[in-house]
Amino acid sequence: MTNSKPKKYWKDINHVRKEIDIIMHELGRFPTQREIANRVHGLPCAIYVHHGGLNKLRALYALQPMQKEKGYYRLRKNVEQ
C-alpha cells in the first residue's frame, strides 16, 4: 500500500492513471475495485467521487465495463428478447 497523498491529489486523472498503470503492470490486466483498494488507500473512493466510477475509468482505457450500469435492466430495450 502506498503512503497518503496530498489533499486533492486524486482529483487529477493523471495521478489516478499513473497508479492504475502500475497496478495493471503488476497484474497484467485491469484491476478490480478490491485489487485497487488492497494496493492504494483511498483510490477507489476517489475514482467514484471525482471520476465517475470504475466503468468510466475502464472506458478511458478503451475497455468494456465489467458490469452493467445501475438501472440498466429497468430499460425495456435492454431486457426485451
C-alpha positions as CSV (number, residue, x, y, z in Angstrom):
1,M,0.0,0.0,0.0
2,T,1.3,3.4,-0.9
3,N,1.7,6.4,1.5
4,S,-1.0,9.0,1.9
5,K,-1.3,11.7,-0.8
6,P,-1.7,15.4,-0.5
7,K,-5.3,16.8,-0.4
8,K,-7.0,16.8,-3.8
9,Y,-4.2,14.6,-5.3
10,W,-6.7,12.1,-6.7
11,K,-8.8,14.8,-8.4
12,D,-6.1,14.8,-11.2
13,I,-6.9,12.0,-13.5
14,N,-3.2,11.7,-14.5
15,H,-2.4,10.7,-10.9
16,V,-5.1,8.1,-11.0
17,R,-4.0,6.7,-14.3
18,K,-0.4,6.6,-13.2
19,E,-1.4,4.4,-10.2
20,I,-3.7,2.2,-12.3
21,D,-0.9,1.7,-14.8
22,I,1.4,0.4,-12.1
23,I,-1.3,-2.0,-10.8
24,M,-2.0,-3.1,-14.4
25,H,1.6,-3.8,-14.9
26,E,1.7,-6.0,-11.8
27,L,-1.5,-7.9,-12.6
28,G,-1.2,-8.0,-16.4
29,R,-4.8,-6.7,-16.7
30,F,-7.1,-4.0,-15.5
31,P,-7.6,-4.3,-11.7
32,T,-10.9,-4.9,-9.8
33,Q,-12.1,-2.4,-7.2
34,R,-10.9,-4.7,-4.5
35,E,-7.5,-5.1,-6.0
36,I,-7.1,-1.3,-6.2
37,A,-8.3,-0.9,-2.6
38,N,-5.8,-3.5,-1.4
39,R,-2.9,-1.6,-3.0
40,V,-3.8,2.1,-2.7
41,H,-5.8,3.5,0.2
42,G,-8.5,6.0,-0.9
43,L,-8.1,5.4,-4.6
44,P,-11.4,3.5,-5.2
45,C,-13.4,6.3,-3.4
46,A,-11.6,8.9,-5.5
47,I,-12.3,7.1,-8.7
48,Y,-16.0,7.1,-7.8
49,V,-16.3,10.6,-6.4
50,H,-14.0,12.5,-8.8
51,H,-14.0,10.4,-12.0
52,G,-17.4,8.8,-12.3
53,G,-16.6,5.3,-11.2
54,L,-14.6,2.3,-12.3
55,N,-16.6,1.8,-15.5
56,K,-15.8,5.3,-16.7
57,L,-12.2,4.8,-15.8
58,R,-12.2,1.5,-17.7
59,A,-13.6,3.4,-20.7
60,L,-10.5,5.7,-20.7
61,Y,-8.5,2.5,-21.3
62,A,-10.9,1.5,-24.1
63,L,-12.2,-1.4,-22.0
64,Q,-15.7,-2.6,-21.7
65,P,-17.4,-2.3,-18.3
66,M,-17.2,-5.4,-16.0
67,Q,-20.9,-4.9,-15.0
68,K,-23.9,-3.1,-16.3
69,E,-24.6,0.5,-15.1
70,K,-27.1,0.9,-12.3
71,G,-30.7,0.9,-13.8
72,Y,-29.6,-0.9,-17.0
73,Y,-32.2,-3.6,-16.6
74,R,-35.0,-1.1,-15.9
75,L,-35.0,0.0,-19.5
76,R,-37.3,-2.1,-21.6
77,K,-34.9,-2.1,-24.7
78,N,-32.2,-3.8,-22.6
79,V,-34.4,-6.7,-21.5
80,E,-36.6,-7.4,-24.5
81,Q,-35.8,-10.6,-26.4
